[in-house]
């Protein structure tokens, strides 16, 4: 799980209606925008996960070193 904070996107009913009309007309620009957004989101989550894994590995090494020293 990752704390993503508050959603900064606009949740407007008029935009939803535009999306529904476009999907009926096979206008896929909404999907392309959504895909770009999701790919960016996934890349950001992957980056944060890698940073957290590195921190965890460093912490585990420090703890192991302390235990070995005792």
trRosetta pair geometry for C-beta under 8 A, 3 or more apart (Angstrom, degrees):
i j d omega theta_ij theta_ji phi_ij phi_ji
2 45 6.2 -168 17 -131 166 96
2 48 6.5 90 -136 104 139 144
2 49 7.9 -81 -75 -67 132 85
4 7 7.8 32 117 -75 116 66
7 11 7.8 46 118 -36 135 116
10 15 6.7 107 109 -10 106 156
11 15 7.9 -132 -159 54 24 126
12 15 4.3 85 72 3 98 106
12 16 7.1 -165 96 -8 53 82
13 16 5.4 -51 -151 34 39 115
13 17 6.5 43 150 -21 68 100
14 17 5.6 -50 -151 33 35 113
14 18 6.6 39 148 -20 64 102
15 18 5.5 -48 -150 33 36 115
15 19 6.5 40 149 -21 65 102
16 19 5.5 -50 -151 33 34 114
16 20 6.5 33 152 -19 65 103
17 20 5.7 -53 -148 36 33 111
17 21 6.4 33 154 -17 65 105
18 21 5.9 -56 -149 37 30 110
18 22 6.2 28 154 -18 66 110
18 30 8.0 156 117 -78 91 132
19 22 5.7 -59 -146 39 29 110
19 23 6.2 29 156 -21 66 107
19 30 5.1 120 -126 -136 88 165
20 23 5.8 -52 -144 34 30 110
20 24 6.7 31 155 -19 61 103
21 24 5.9 -57 -156 33 32 110
21 25 6.5 15 153 -5 66 111
22 25 5.8 -66 -147 47 33 103
22 27 3.9 -84 -164 68 89 115
22 28 8.0 171 152 -60 106 21
22 29 7.1 -82 -175 45 143 87
22 30 5.5 122 93 -13 145 124
23 26 7.6 38 -172 -79 33 28
23 27 7.4 -85 -62 52 26 73
23 30 7.2 -63 -60 50 86 137
27 30 7.2 72 110 -1 87 94
28 31 4.7 -44 -169 39 80 117
28 32 6.0 86 132 -26 85 95
29 32 5.4 -50 -145 36 39 113
29 33 6.3 40 155 -19 67 102
30 33 5.8 -55 -151 37 31 110
30 34 6.2 30 151 -18 65 108
31 34 5.5 -53 -144 39 33 112
31 35 6.1 36 154 -23 66 104
32 35 5.6 -50 -144 34 30 112
32 36 6.5 34 154 -19 62 103
33 36 5.8 -53 -151 35 31 112
33 37 6.4 31 151 -18 64 106
34 37 5.6 -55 -149 38 33 113
34 38 6.2 31 154 -18 67 107
35 38 5.7 -54 -143 39 31 110
35 39 6.2 33 156 -20 65 105
36 39 5.9 -54 -146 35 28 110
36 40 6.4 28 155 -17 62 107
37 40 5.8 -58 -153 37 29 111
37 41 6.2 31 150 -20 65 109
38 41 5.4 -53 -145 37 34 115
38 42 6.2 34 156 -20 67 104
39 42 5.8 -51 -145 36 30 111
39 43 6.4 32 154 -19 63 106
40 43 5.8 -54 -148 36 30 111
40 44 6.4 30 153 -19 64 106
41 44 5.8 -57 -150 36 29 111
41 45 6.4 28 153 -17 65 106
42 45 5.7 -54 -146 38 32 111
42 46 6.2 34 154 -20 66 105
43 46 5.7 -53 -146 36 30 113
43 47 6.4 33 153 -21 63 105
44 47 5.7 -53 -149 34 31 112
44 48 6.4 29 154 -16 64 106
45 48 5.8 -55 -147 39 32 110
45 49 6.2 35 153 -22 65 107
46 49 5.6 -54 -147 35 30 114
46 50 6.5 31 155 -19 64 104
47 50 5.9 -55 -150 34 30 110
47 51 6.6 29 153 -17 64 105
48 51 5.7 -54 -149 36 33 111
48 52 6.3 32 153 -18 66 107
49 52 5.7 -56 -148 38 31 111
49 53 6.3 34 153 -22 65 105
50 53 5.6 -51 -145 34 32 113
50 54 6.5 33 155 -20 64 103
51 54 5.8 -54 -151 34 31 111
51 55 6.5 30 152 -17 64 106
52 55 5.7 -54 -148 37 33 112
52 56 6.2 35 153 -21 65 107
53 56 5.6 -54 -147 37 31 113
53 57 6.3 32 154 -20 65 105
54 57 5.7 -53 -148 35 31 111
54 58 6.4 31 153 -18 64 105
55 58 5.7 -56 -149 37 31 111
55 59 6.3 32 153 -19 66 107
56 59 5.7 -54 -147 37 31 112
56 60 6.3 31 155 -19 65 106
57 60 5.7 -55 -147 37 30 111
57 61 6.4 33 153 -20 64 105
58 61 5.7 -54 -149 35 31 112
58 62 6.5 33 152 -20 65 104
59 62 5.7 -53 -150 35 32 112
59 63 6.4 30 153 -17 65 106
60 63 5.7 -53 -146 38 32 110
60 64 6.2 34 154 -20 65 107
61 64 5.7 -54 -146 38 30 112
61 65 6.3 32 154 -20 64 107
62 65 5.7 -55 -148 36 29 112
62 66 6.5 30 153 -19 64 105
63 66 5.7 -54 -149 35 32 111
63 67 6.4 31 154 -17 65 106
64 67 5.8 -55 -146 38 31 110
64 68 6.2 30 155 -18 65 109
65 68 5.7 -55 -144 39 29 111
65 69 6.3 32 155 -23 63 107
66 69 5.7 -55 -148 33 30 112
66 70 6.8 25 155 -18 63 103
67 70 6.0 -57 -153 32 33 106
